[in-house]
Amino acid sequence: MLHTGLHSKVSHCTESNEGQWQQFTGWLRIILTVSRTLYGLGFRGHDLALHTWLFCSYAAAVVFNELQGSVFRSGISLSHIDQLEPDEQGFLLMLRKHNMTLTIDEVLELAFQ
């Protein structure tokens, strides 16, 4: 699956101590995979470049966020909850209990479906 490949390549790039060349090569392979896939779907020229950039930016943000221990998978901070309306507070409290149950695998799976 695409997300598994991206996760392993990004992990390798961020954990490698073998220098910038290997990191750059890892990202080139990700860009190549994404752009070839989009090309196969009919994207060309400027649209191909734009959609490749957007997809890779999105992918990098999701993967790096997950590798850093996503703040979105921890409990939502309640430090200013008293400034919200009661229904807003209730909704966030309901959501908060589920955030900590999210796993990196399910986040990446949904992100790259």
Sequence and secondary structure as in RCSB ss.txt:
>XXXX:A:sequence
MLHTGLHSKVSHCTESNEGQWQQFTGWLRIILTVSRTLYGLGFRGHDLALHTWLFCSYAAAVVFNELQGSVFRSG
ISLSHIDQLEPDEQGFLLMLRKHNMTLTIDEVLELAFQ
>XXXX:A:secstr
 HHHHHHHHHHHHHH  S HHHHHHHHHHHHHHHHHHHHHTT  HHHHHHHHHHHHHHHHHHHHHHHT  GGGS 
   TTGGGS HHHHHHHHHHHHHHTT  HHHHHHHHT 
